[in-house]
Amino acid sequence: MKMEISVLSLLFWIFFHSLIKGSISDVIQMPRFVGPMENVTVVSNREGILSCVVENLGSYKVAFLRVSTQTILTIGSHVISRSHRIGLSHTESRAWNLHIRHAKQSDAGYYMCQVNTDPMLSQLGYLQVVVPPDILDYPTSTDMVVREGTNVSLICAATGFPQPTVSWQREDKQKIPYGEDLVETIEGSVFNISKVNRLHMGAYLCIASNGVAPKVSRRILIIVHFPPMIWVQQQLIGVAEGDDVILECQSEAYPKSINYWVKHNGDIIVSPVDGSPIDSYNGEKYEPVLLDNAYKVTMRLTIRGIQPPDYGSYACLSKNSLGSTDGQIKIYQILPSAKKNGTAHSTKTKSQSTKTSRRESDHNNAMKPQSTTAVQIQNPDGDSSSRHLEASLFIVLSFCSISIANQANIQKIFSISNILFTR
């Protein structure tokens, strides 16, 4: 009897031990995930890979699903999806990789890695698909031609994910007139210019960026039309007979203007269009030169060997389809003895040299009246106004130089001036 109990006890112990050992073995061999399923960011049209690492898979299967649509993509080593862009790879039944080739923005979302245990094991990973910026042809602005003083709006329509930011800058890197300020960049998809002017003329770059390479840009050209304007720095120039003189005018116009010179007798002197002297003028009396820079033009006319018929007015003219204008320069004669530091002098330069000579004369001989020939101005037309100016200038200079003169000298000055006025 005791022997039977001992045998039963031994069998029970063996059975119980086997049961416990099997249960522990089963617990140890159950599949488990090694770490979380990481989120992935991929640029559109490239491949996105979601990884799921499982240990102790045994005879269990791994499956990938699209959460938003509850679509099974793969089971085990088989691809269930009909999309040719879906692929699968695995390493020794441990690392399972879901491949999404040529990813689109519509592929973005949550994906599930699932093991068919009971209960089911699963984990989620997110696929983010970013899209580089792009600029749409419409409604993005194109090159435009506008009249000066009108209002202009430039539009840059950009797409991408995340939504791109848009900025504007000049292609030549110059600052942009914006209100009362000069700025390097303008932020925003719309760039408004109130009362556009010639300083706004040029090429602008609309630049879109969202942190996804590469940035993109669109070039937009603004052309501003306005009628010609002319500036003349020296309107009166004194030149001695036989000397050369250079006349200069500054012009601004767009569309580009036709520019030329007109003499006081009506003769037209045409400026070359390429900025170099015309061959027929080489070595001749007149040499016109045109220097063109965008909407700005410098007109220069060299007159060689000034003769009496060359004295008088010269006009620089500028014309385009919006209007015309001119500037006047008058050349008058000075005597060779009045020349100083150059062949041609403006009235400002002549006035300064006259004052200098007067101070020197006062220092050397305060009692001696100034000579009329030292300050004489000759008018090519030979009218009485020249003689009056001559006499007046003589009186002024003489009075300034006789700070210690006596009454007899003053009488002598008036006598000379009367002769000049009646001459």
Secondary structure, 3 states (H helix, E strand, C coil): CHHHHHHHHHHHHHHHHHHHHHHHHHHHCCCEECCCCCCEEEECCCCEEEEEEEECCCCCCEEEEECCCCEEEEECCEECCCCCCEEEEEECCCEEEEEECCCCHHHCEEEEEEECCCCCEEEEEEEEEEEEEEECCCCCCCCEEEECCCCEEEECCEEEECCCEEEEEECCCCCEEECCEEECCEECCEEEECCCCHHHCEEEEEEEECCCCCCEEEEEEEEEEEEEEEECCCCEEEEECCCCEEEEEEEEEECCCEEEEEECCCCEEECCCCCCCCHHHCCCCEEEEEEEECCEEEEEEEECCCCHHHCEEEEEEEEECCEEEEEEEEEEEECHHHCCCCCEEEHHHHHHHHHHHHHHHHHHCCCCCCCHHHCCEECCCCCHHHHHHHHHHHHHHHHHCCCCCCHHHHHHHHHHHHHHHHC
